[in-house]
Amino acid sequence: MKVLYFTATGNNLYIAKQLGGEYYSIPKLLKENQLEIEAEKIGIVFPVFYSGVPKVVEEFLNKSNLKSKYIFVIGSYGSFSWGTSRHLLEIAERNNIKISYYNEILMVDNYLPVFEMNRQLKKEPGKKIEENLNIIRKDIVEERNYIKMNAAFAKIIRASQMKQYDNHFDSNFKVNSNCNGCKVCEKVCPVDNIKVKGKPVFHDNCEHCLACIHNCPQTAISLKKEKSLARFRNQNVTLNEIINANN
Ligand SMILES: Cc1cc2nc3c(=O)[nH]c(=O)nc-3n(C[C@H](O)[C@H](O)[C@H](O)COP(=O)(O)O)c2cc1C
């Protein structure tokens, strides 16, 4: 089994590891042009972004050739998944990908413009992550056929949230004097959108994933509008693992 994942703050790498099998980073597969994937089972694991599939995962699904009799997909989200299943199925249909199983799992919400991280961390026990992961793991072992569908009206929410991608997100970042030019932000960026020249310079291809902000060892990067300076990385994942995944 091959599990292909995208992560910014570790939740999806943790899920990928917990499912068993070999795991591969989607941004890395794209950068290395490794687009022919064959396995008895193939999994795609991603964070829900704006009620849908992140751009980098969509790009991978558009370009790759997945050969497997059982393709499963897991979307991890922090609060509301809304139109994610419909967006995923649109992408799959367009690319002739047969998805046998799609499920979602609630994890810690890392979206700083809306959520205060310490409050989100307090909600973690109630999300019953281990229990839900066990259910999903069992489903995959048994090759269950199941698609968790979001309500049809959620497409509207997805369409309105998608507009976030039109903004020049790079102009939302600010860097304070704690920055020591360590380049962690450059290395955790999944789409090579940051170049450190003394301090980070943000270009115009941002994935919005917030990896640079959450993983900055100096807490030097922030958004102009965010709820608090608290940061998050999944407790079972190290900074080096995220660097290895996205660099
Ligand atoms: C740009 C962005 C958009 C997000 N949109 C949603 C959303 O629409 N619904 C939701 O429940 N969580 C949303 N989240 C939260 C993440 O999906 C969630 O925290 C995920 O588990 C993070 O995975 P990671 O740690 O592997 O990066 C969003 C996060 C980011 C950074």
The ligand as a Tripos MOL2 file, in Angstrom:
@<TRIPOS>MOLECULE
LIG
   31    33     1     0     0
SMALL
NO_CHARGES

@<TRIPOS>ATOM
      1 C1         -5.7750   27.5650    4.0390 C.3       1 LIG1
      2 C2         -6.4930   26.6800    4.9940 C.ar      1 LIG1
      3 C3         -7.8380   26.4610    4.8140 C.ar      1 LIG1
      4 C4         -8.5430   25.6130    5.6760 C.ar      1 LIG1
      5 N1         -9.8630   25.4060    5.4390 N.ar      1 LIG1
      6 C5        -10.5580   24.6040    6.2590 C.ar      1 LIG1
      7 C6        -11.9520   24.3780    6.0220 C.ar      1 LIG1
      8 O1        -12.5470   24.8660    5.0590 O.2       1 LIG1
      9 N2        -12.6330   23.5970    6.9100 N.ar      1 LIG1
     10 C7        -12.0130   23.0260    7.9960 C.ar      1 LIG1
     11 O2        -12.6850   22.3580    8.7640 O.2       1 LIG1
     12 N3        -10.6910   23.1810    8.2240 N.ar      1 LIG1
     13 C8         -9.9360   23.9540    7.3810 C.ar      1 LIG1
     14 N4         -8.5860   24.1310    7.5970 N.ar      1 LIG1
     15 C9         -7.9210   23.3670    8.6920 C.3       1 LIG1
     16 C10        -7.1060   22.1750    8.1950 C.3       1 LIG1
     17 O3         -7.7870   21.4540    7.1750 O.3       1 LIG1
     18 C11        -6.7610   21.1760    9.3150 C.3       1 LIG1
     19 O4         -6.2550   21.8270   10.4410 O.3       1 LIG1
     20 C12        -5.7860   20.0950    8.8210 C.3       1 LIG1
     21 O5         -5.8780   18.9780    9.6710 O.3       1 LIG1
     22 C13        -4.3380   20.5570    8.7810 C.3       1 LIG1
     23 O6         -3.5370   19.5110    8.2900 O.3       1 LIG1
     24 P1         -1.9330   19.5150    8.3570 P.3       1 LIG1
     25 O7         -1.5450   19.5930    9.8230 O.co2     1 LIG1
     26 O8         -1.5090   18.1970    7.7810 O.co2     1 LIG1
     27 O9         -1.4250   20.6530    7.5820 O.co2     1 LIG1
     28 C14        -7.8630   24.9770    6.7620 C.ar      1 LIG1
     29 C15        -6.5060   25.2090    6.9500 C.ar      1 LIG1
     30 C16        -5.8190   26.0640    6.0840 C.ar      1 LIG1
     31 C17        -4.3430   26.3010    6.3230 C.3       1 LIG1
@<TRIPOS>BOND
     1     1     2 1
     2     2     3 ar
     3     2    30 ar
     4     3     4 ar
     5     4     5 ar
     6     4    28 ar
     7     5     6 ar
     8     6     7 ar
     9     6    13 1
    10     7     8 2
    11     7     9 ar
    12     9    10 ar
    13    10    11 2
    14    10    12 ar
    15    12    13 ar
    16    13    14 ar
    17    14    15 1
    18    14    28 ar
    19    15    16 1
    20    16    17 1
    21    16    18 1
    22    18    19 1
    23    18    20 1
    24    20    21 1
    25    20    22 1
    26    22    23 1
    27    23    24 1
    28    24    25 2
    29    24    26 1
    30    24    27 1
    31    28    29 ar
    32    29    30 ar
    33    30    31 1
@<TRIPOS>SUBSTRUCTURE
     1 LIG1         1 GROUP 0 **** ****
